[in-house]
Amino acid sequence: MTTTLTSPAPEVVDFLTVGIARFTRQDPAAIRPDSALVDLGLQSIDAVLLSGEVEDHFGIELDPATIFEHDTLASFASDITARLEAR
């Protein structure tokens, strides 16, 4: 797991929540920032597609494997937020 001190931006958390809900066919309300990514049922192909959507939406480069470096949605969102702040 990658640990970061950056608080996840709400818009990043929202974007990821909607994307993960769509790929895993879940209600977005059931996905919380502290949700374990592995427990959400996200498949490898979903991670690749979600990473592409993150890149397109936020204008950053993101290796699809990055999602698997994080235990929770909040941790992954924090990583993306830190990348946005570093631009």
DSSP file (Angstrom, degrees, kcal/mol; ACC not computed):
  #  RESIDUE AA STRUCTURE BP1 BP2  ACC     N-H-->O    O-->H-N    N-H-->O    O-->H-N    TCO  KAPPA ALPHA  PHI   PSI    X-CA   Y-CA   Z-CA
    1    1 A M              0   0    0      0, 0.0     2,-0.5     0, 0.0    69,-0.3   0.000 360.0 360.0 360.0 139.0    0.0    0.0    0.0
    2    2 A T        -     0   0    0     67,-1.9     2,-0.4     2,-0.0    69,-0.2  -0.827 360.0-154.7 -93.1 131.2    1.2    3.5   -0.8
    3    3 A T        +     0   0    0     -2,-0.5     2,-0.3    67,-0.1    72,-0.0  -0.891  15.8 175.9-108.5 137.0    0.7    6.0    2.0
    4    4 A T        -     0   0    0     -2,-0.4    75,-0.1     2,-0.1    74,-0.1  -0.973  32.8-143.2-138.1 152.6    0.3    9.7    1.4
    5    5 A L        +     0   0    0     -2,-0.3     2,-0.3     2,-0.1    -1,-0.1   0.513  68.9 110.2 -91.2  -6.4   -0.4   12.7    3.5
    6    6 A T  S    S-     0   0    0      1,-0.1    76,-0.1    72,-0.1    -2,-0.1  -0.539  70.1-129.1 -73.4 128.1   -2.5   14.4    0.9
    7    7 A S        -     0   0    0     -2,-0.3     2,-0.2     1,-0.1    -2,-0.1  -0.590  33.0-106.3 -73.1 136.8   -6.2   14.6    1.8
    8    8 A P        -     0   0    0      0, 0.0    70,-0.2     0, 0.0    -1,-0.1  -0.444  31.2-118.6 -68.4 133.6   -8.3   13.3   -1.1
    9    9 A A    >>  -     0   0    0     68,-0.4     4,-2.3    -2,-0.2     3,-0.8  -0.505  18.6-128.2 -68.3 136.0  -10.1   16.0   -3.0
   10   10 A P  H 3> S+     0   0    0      0, 0.0     4,-2.8     0, 0.0     5,-0.2   0.862 108.7  55.2 -55.4 -37.8  -13.9   15.4   -2.8
   11   11 A E  H 3> S+     0   0    0      2,-0.2     4,-2.1     1,-0.2     5,-0.1   0.836 108.3  48.9 -67.4 -29.8  -14.2   15.7   -6.6
   12   12 A V  H <> S+     0   0    0     -3,-0.8     4,-2.6     2,-0.2     5,-0.2   0.924 111.7  48.4 -71.9 -45.0  -11.6   12.9   -7.0
   13   13 A V  H  X S+     0   0    0     -4,-2.3     4,-2.7     1,-0.2    -2,-0.2   0.929 113.6  48.1 -59.3 -45.3  -13.4   10.7   -4.5
   14   14 A D  H  X S+     0   0    0     -4,-2.8     4,-2.4    -5,-0.2     5,-0.2   0.921 111.4  49.4 -62.1 -45.1  -16.7   11.3   -6.3
   15   15 A F  H  X S+     0   0    0     -4,-2.1     4,-2.2     1,-0.2    -2,-0.2   0.930 114.7  44.4 -61.0 -46.1  -15.3   10.6   -9.7
   16   16 A L  H  X S+     0   0    0     -4,-2.6     4,-3.1     2,-0.2     5,-0.3   0.896 111.3  54.0 -65.9 -40.3  -13.8    7.3   -8.5
   17   17 A T  H  X S+     0   0    0     -4,-2.7     4,-2.5    -5,-0.2    -2,-0.2   0.938 111.0  44.9 -60.5 -47.3  -16.9    6.3   -6.6
   18   18 A V  H  X S+     0   0    0     -4,-2.4     4,-2.2     2,-0.2    -1,-0.2   0.918 115.5  48.0 -63.1 -43.8  -19.1    6.7   -9.7
   19   19 A G  H  X S+     0   0    0     -4,-2.2     4,-2.5    -5,-0.2    -2,-0.2   0.931 113.4  45.8 -63.9 -46.4  -16.6    4.9  -11.9
   20   20 A I  H  X S+     0   0    0     -4,-3.1     4,-2.4     1,-0.2    -1,-0.2   0.907 111.9  52.4 -64.0 -41.1  -16.1    2.0   -9.5
   21   21 A A  H  X>S+     0   0    0     -4,-2.5     5,-2.0    -5,-0.3     4,-0.8   0.911 110.7  48.2 -60.4 -42.1  -19.9    1.7   -9.0
   22   22 A R  H  <5S+     0   0    0     -4,-2.2     3,-0.5     3,-0.2    -2,-0.2   0.936 114.4  44.6 -64.4 -46.7  -20.4    1.6  -12.8
   23   23 A F  H  <5S+     0   0    0     -4,-2.5    -2,-0.2     1,-0.2    -1,-0.2   0.838 121.9  37.7 -68.9 -32.3  -17.7   -1.1  -13.3
   24   24 A T  H  <5S-     0   0    0     -4,-2.4    -1,-0.2    -5,-0.2    -2,-0.2   0.398 106.3-123.8-100.7   2.0  -18.8   -3.2  -10.4
   25   25 A R  T  <5 +     0   0    0     -4,-0.8     2,-0.3    -3,-0.5    -3,-0.2   0.919  63.6 137.3  55.3  49.5  -22.5   -2.6  -10.9
   26   26 A Q      < -     0   0    0     -5,-2.0    -1,-0.2    -6,-0.2    -2,-0.1  -0.799  64.7 -96.1-118.2 162.3  -23.0   -1.3   -7.4
   27   27 A D    >   -     0   0    0     -2,-0.3     3,-2.2     1,-0.1     4,-0.4  -0.672  31.0-135.9 -73.5 126.5  -25.0    1.5   -5.9
   28   28 A P  G >  S+     0   0    0      0, 0.0     3,-1.5     0, 0.0    -1,-0.1   0.814 103.6  65.1 -55.2 -29.8  -22.5    4.5   -5.5
   29   29 A A  G 3  S+     0   0    0      1,-0.3    -2,-0.0     3,-0.0   -12,-0.0   0.729  95.3  58.6 -65.6 -20.4  -24.0    5.1   -2.1
   30   30 A A  G <  S+     0   0    0     -3,-2.2     2,-0.6     2,-0.0    -1,-0.3   0.562  90.6  83.2 -84.2  -9.0  -22.6    1.7   -1.0
   31   31 A I    <   -     0   0    0     -3,-1.5   -10,-0.1    -4,-0.4   -14,-0.0  -0.866  61.8-176.4-102.8 118.0  -19.0    2.7   -1.8
   32   32 A R    >   -     0   0    0     -2,-0.6     3,-2.2     1,-0.1    41,-0.4  -0.719  40.3-109.5-109.5 159.8  -17.3    4.7    0.9
   33   33 A P  T 3  S+     0   0    0      0, 0.0    41,-3.0     0, 0.0    42,-0.3   0.822 121.3  51.4 -56.8 -30.5  -13.9    6.3    1.0
   34   34 A D  T 3  S+     0   0    0     39,-0.2     2,-0.1    38,-0.1    -3,-0.0   0.356  82.3 126.1 -89.7   8.0  -12.7    3.7    3.5
   35   35 A S    <   -     0   0    0     -3,-2.2    38,-1.7     1,-0.1     2,-0.4  -0.440  68.1-117.7 -64.9 134.7  -14.0    0.8    1.3
   36   36 A A  B >>  -A   72   0A   0     36,-0.2     4,-0.8     1,-0.2     3,-0.7  -0.626  16.6-143.4 -74.0 125.0  -11.3   -1.8    0.5
   37   37 A L  G >4>S+     0   0    0     34,-2.3     3,-1.0    -2,-0.4     5,-0.8   0.881  99.1  55.5 -58.9 -40.0  -10.8   -1.8   -3.2
   38   38 A V  G >45S+     0   0    0     33,-0.4     3,-0.7     1,-0.3    -1,-0.3   0.827 105.9  52.8 -63.9 -30.9  -10.2   -5.5   -3.3
   39   39 A D  G <45S+     0   0    0     -3,-0.7    -1,-0.3     1,-0.2    -2,-0.2   0.636  95.4  69.5 -79.6 -13.8  -13.6   -6.1   -1.6
   40   40 A L  G <<5S-     0   0    0     -3,-1.0    -1,-0.2    -4,-0.8    -2,-0.2   0.629 106.9-119.5 -80.3 -12.9  -15.4   -3.9   -4.2
   41   41 A G  T < 5 +     0   0    0     -3,-0.7     2,-0.4    -4,-0.4    -3,-0.1   0.710  49.0 167.3  84.8  20.7  -14.9   -6.5   -7.0
   42   42 A L      < -     0   0    0     -5,-0.8    -1,-0.2     4,-0.1     2,-0.1  -0.566  23.0-148.7 -71.3 124.1  -12.9   -4.3   -9.3
   43   43 A Q     >  -     0   0    0     -2,-0.4     4,-2.1   -20,-0.1     5,-0.2  -0.448  25.7-104.8 -89.2 165.0  -11.3   -6.5  -12.0
   44   44 A S  H  > S+     0   0    0      1,-0.2     4,-2.0     2,-0.2     5,-0.1   0.897 122.2  50.6 -57.4 -43.4   -8.0   -5.8  -13.8
   45   45 A I  H  > S+     0   0    0      1,-0.2     4,-2.4     2,-0.2    -1,-0.2   0.872 108.3  53.7 -65.2 -35.1   -9.7   -4.7  -17.0
   46   46 A D  H  > S+     0   0    0      2,-0.2     4,-3.2     1,-0.2     5,-0.2   0.906 106.4  52.2 -63.1 -40.8  -11.8   -2.4  -14.9
   47   47 A A  H  X S+     0   0    0     -4,-2.1     4,-2.4     2,-0.2    -2,-0.2   0.893 109.9  49.0 -62.7 -40.1   -8.7   -0.9  -13.3
   48   48 A V  H  X S+     0   0    0     -4,-2.0     4,-1.9     2,-0.2    -2,-0.2   0.938 114.8  44.0 -64.3 -47.0   -7.3   -0.2  -16.8
   49   49 A L  H  X S+     0   0    0     -4,-2.4     4,-2.0     2,-0.2    -2,-0.2   0.909 114.3  49.1 -66.2 -42.5  -10.5    1.4  -18.0
   50   50 A L  H  X S+     0   0    0     -4,-3.2     4,-2.5     1,-0.2    -1,-0.2   0.899 109.0  53.4 -63.9 -40.3  -10.9    3.5  -14.9
   51   51 A S  H  X S+     0   0    0     -4,-2.4     4,-2.6    -5,-0.2    -1,-0.2   0.904 108.1  50.7 -61.0 -41.1   -7.3    4.6  -15.1
   52   52 A G  H  X S+     0   0    0     -4,-1.9     4,-2.5     2,-0.2    -1,-0.2   0.892 110.1  49.4 -62.6 -39.9   -7.9    5.8  -18.6
   53   53 A E  H  X S+     0   0    0     -4,-2.0     4,-2.8     2,-0.2     5,-0.2   0.895 110.4  50.5 -66.6 -39.3  -11.0    7.7  -17.5
   54   54 A V  H  X S+     0   0    0     -4,-2.5     4,-2.8     2,-0.2     5,-0.4   0.931 111.1  49.3 -62.3 -45.4   -9.0    9.3  -14.7
   55   55 A E  H  X>S+     0   0    0     -4,-2.6     4,-1.8     1,-0.2     5,-0.5   0.936 115.1  43.5 -58.5 -47.9   -6.3   10.3  -17.1
   56   56 A D  H  <5S+     0   0    0     -4,-2.5    -2,-0.2     2,-0.2    -1,-0.2   0.912 118.6  42.9 -65.7 -43.4   -8.8   11.8  -19.6
   57   57 A H  H  <5S+     0   0    0     -4,-2.8    -2,-0.2    -5,-0.2    -1,-0.2   0.907 127.3  27.7 -72.5 -43.0  -10.8   13.6  -16.9
   58   58 A F  H  <5S-     0   0    0     -4,-2.8    -2,-0.2    -5,-0.2    -1,-0.2   0.532 100.0-124.0-101.5  -7.5   -8.0   15.0  -14.8
   59   59 A G  T  <5 +     0   0    0     -4,-1.8     2,-0.3    -5,-0.4    -3,-0.2   0.871  67.6 121.4  69.5  37.6   -5.3   15.3  -17.4
   60   60 A I      < -     0   0    0     -5,-0.5     2,-0.4    -6,-0.4    -1,-0.2  -0.875  64.6-113.2-125.8 161.6   -2.7   13.2  -15.6
   61   61 A E        +     0   0    0     -2,-0.3     2,-0.4    -3,-0.1    -9,-0.1  -0.804  36.9 178.0 -93.5 137.7   -0.8   10.1  -16.5
   62   62 A L        -     0   0    0     -2,-0.4    -7,-0.1   -11,-0.1    -8,-0.1  -0.949  27.0-136.7-146.2 118.8   -1.6    7.1  -14.4
   63   63 A D    >   -     0   0    0     -2,-0.4     3,-2.3     1,-0.1     4,-0.4  -0.599  23.1-131.9 -69.8 129.3   -0.3    3.5  -14.7
   64   64 A P  G >  S+     0   0    0      0, 0.0     3,-0.9     0, 0.0     4,-0.4   0.785 105.0  65.1 -56.0 -27.1   -3.3    1.2  -14.3
   65   65 A A  G >  S+     0   0    0      1,-0.2     3,-1.0     2,-0.2     4,-0.3   0.697  81.5  81.4 -68.7 -17.0   -1.3   -0.9  -11.7
   66   66 A T  G X  S+     0   0    0     -3,-2.3     3,-1.9     1,-0.3     4,-0.2   0.867  82.0  61.5 -57.0 -38.2   -1.4    2.2   -9.4
   67   67 A I  G X  S+     0   0    0     -3,-0.9     3,-1.2    -4,-0.4    -1,-0.3   0.849  99.6  55.5 -58.9 -33.2   -4.8    1.3   -8.2
   68   68 A F  G <  S+     0   0    0     -3,-1.0    -1,-0.3    -4,-0.4    -2,-0.2   0.499  93.4  69.7 -81.3  -2.6   -3.6   -2.0   -6.8
   69   69 A E  G <  S+     0   0    0     -3,-1.9   -67,-1.9    -4,-0.3     2,-0.4   0.475  93.7  72.0 -85.7  -3.4   -1.0   -0.2   -4.7
   70   70 A H    <   -     0   0    0     -3,-1.2   -33,-0.1   -69,-0.3   -67,-0.1  -0.900  62.3-158.4-120.0 141.3   -3.7    1.1   -2.6
   71   71 A D  S    S+     0   0    0     -2,-0.4   -34,-2.3   -69,-0.2   -33,-0.4   0.843  77.1  32.5 -82.3 -36.0   -5.9   -0.6    0.0
   72   72 A T  B  > S-A   36   0A   0    -36,-0.3     4,-2.0   -35,-0.1   -36,-0.2  -0.778  77.3-115.5-124.6 164.1   -8.8    1.9    0.0
   73   73 A L  H  > S+     0   0    0    -38,-1.7     4,-2.8   -41,-0.4     5,-0.2   0.900 117.0  54.5 -60.2 -42.0  -10.6    4.2   -2.3
   74   74 A A  H  > S+     0   0    0    -41,-3.0     4,-2.4     1,-0.2    -1,-0.2   0.889 106.7  50.7 -62.1 -39.9   -9.4    7.2   -0.1
   75   75 A S  H  > S+     0   0    0    -42,-0.3     4,-1.9     2,-0.2    -1,-0.2   0.926 112.6  45.6 -64.1 -44.7   -5.8    6.1   -0.5
   76   76 A F  H  X S+     0   0    0     -4,-2.0     4,-2.1     1,-0.2    -2,-0.2   0.910 113.2  50.3 -64.4 -42.1   -6.1    5.9   -4.3
   77   77 A A  H  X S+     0   0    0     -4,-2.8     4,-2.5     1,-0.2   -68,-0.4   0.863 107.9  54.0 -64.5 -35.8   -8.0    9.2   -4.4
   78   78 A S  H  X S+     0   0    0     -4,-2.4     4,-2.5     2,-0.2    -1,-0.2   0.898 106.8  51.7 -64.2 -40.4   -5.2   10.8   -2.2
   79   79 A D  H  X S+     0   0    0     -4,-1.9     4,-2.0     2,-0.2    -2,-0.2   0.937 111.8  45.7 -60.9 -47.6   -2.6    9.6   -4.7
   80   80 A I  H  X S+     0   0    0     -4,-2.1     4,-2.2     1,-0.2    -2,-0.2   0.910 111.8  52.2 -63.0 -42.0   -4.5   11.1   -7.6
   81   81 A T  H  X S+     0   0    0     -4,-2.5     4,-2.4     1,-0.2    -1,-0.2   0.910 108.3  51.1 -60.3 -43.0   -5.0   14.4   -5.6
   82   82 A A  H  X S+     0   0    0     -4,-2.5     4,-1.6     1,-0.2    -1,-0.2   0.889 109.3  50.8 -62.6 -39.1   -1.3   14.6   -4.9
   83   83 A R  H  X S+     0   0    0     -4,-2.0     4,-0.5     2,-0.2    -1,-0.2   0.886 110.2  49.8 -65.7 -38.3   -0.5   14.1   -8.6
   84   84 A L  H >< S+     0   0    0     -4,-2.2     3,-0.9     1,-0.2    -2,-0.2   0.905 110.9  48.9 -66.0 -41.0   -3.0   16.9   -9.5
   85   85 A E  H 3< S+     0   0    0     -4,-2.4    -1,-0.2     1,-0.2    -2,-0.2   0.789 106.9  57.4 -68.4 -27.8   -1.4   19.2   -6.9
   86   86 A A  H 3<        0   0    0     -4,-1.6    -1,-0.2     1,-0.2    -2,-0.2   0.585 360.0 360.0 -80.7 -10.4    2.1   18.4   -8.3
   87   87 A R    <<        0   0    0     -3,-0.9    -1,-0.2    -4,-0.5    -2,-0.1   0.513 360.0 360.0 -66.6 360.0    1.3   19.6  -11.8
